[in-house]
Amino acid sequence: MPRVVAEPSITTATGVHIKALKDEKQPKSAIEMAVVVAYYLSHLAPLADRKETITLKDLETQFKIAGFKLPKKPQFTLTNTKNAGYLDSLGAGAYKLNPVGYNLVVHSLPRHKSDA
């Protein structure tokens, strides 16, 4: 299976579908999926939809489109993802992918059994 994720400069104007990215990266938790969504929105979404921030609304929308189960309390997912070190808070419920989150998606997912 060909890899979906390329360096951001190689992606096209039509982007990559969030479900394809989720299937490739195989996030195991809502936190990992939130990081995948933040990466998707900032680097791989269609150009017209790209943005540097992620909000609760973005999270809920992209989880549904990707077919990833919504957490029981989605309002805490972005805060928990920030507390795990993958996002930076910008205030007013907006978060931005940081280098740790970028590295998780690009270099560490999918996790292999030896990574656990």
N, C-alpha and C positions, 0 to 999 in steps of 0.2 A: 504494500500500500504506500503510495507516495505521501511524503510529509506535507501537511497543509501550511505550517507556519514557516514563512520566509522572513528574512530581515524586512523591517517595515518599508524600506525604500524600494523593495522589489514588488510589493503588493500592487494590485491594479485598482482602478477607479471603482470597480464593482465590489471589491473587498472579498472576504471569505465569510461563509455562513457560520454563525455562532455554534450551531449544532455540529458542524464538521470540526471546529476547533475543540469543542467539548469532547467529542468522540476521540480525537487524536490525543489530547492531553489527559483524559481520564481522571478528572478531579475526584477525590474521595470524600470531600467534605464541602459544606457550604462556604467555608473560608477559602478553600482552594478554588471553588467555582467563582466566588466573588473576585478573586485575583484574575482568573481567566477572563471574566467579563470586563474588568477594568483594562486589561491588556487588549482585548478585542476592540473595545470602544476607542482606545487611543491609537491603535496601530493597524487593525485589520478590517474594521467595519467599512462599508462603502464610504467614499470620501465625503459625501454630503451628510453622513451620520456620525462621522468621527468627532470625538470630543476628548478633552483631557481630564474631565471629571466624571465621577460616577455618583449617583444618588440612589436612594431606596427605590424610586420608580424605575430607574434603569435596571437595577438588580432584579426586581420582580419581573419586568418585561423580558429580559434576556434569559433568566432561568426558565421561564415558560416556553420561549421560542426554542431553547436548546433541549427541552425535555428533561431538565434537571429538577428534582423534587425541591419545592420551596421549603425552607426551614420553618419550624413551628412558630418562631418569633422573628420574622425577617427584619424587623426594625433594629435588631441588635447585630445583625450579620456584618454590616460595614464597620461598626465600632469594634467588634471582635477581630475583624480582619486587620484593622489599624493596630489594635493591641498586640496582634501576632507579629507586627512589624512589616506588613506588606503594602500598606497604604498610608498616606499622610492626610490628615484632616485639613480641610480648607475653610471650615466653618459652615454654618447654615446647612448642615447635612450633606455637604459635598466632600468628596475624597478624591485623591489623585494617586495613581500607581507610583510607587517609589522604586529605586533600583533593586531592592530586595525582592519586591513583588515581580518586577520584570525578570529577574534572574530565575525565580521560581518557575515561571511559565516557559521561558525560553530554554533554560538549561536543566531543570529538575523534574519537569513533568513530561511524560508519565513517570511516576515513581516505579522503580523496579523492586522486586521482592528483597533484593540485597540492600536497598535504601532504607527499608523499614527499621 
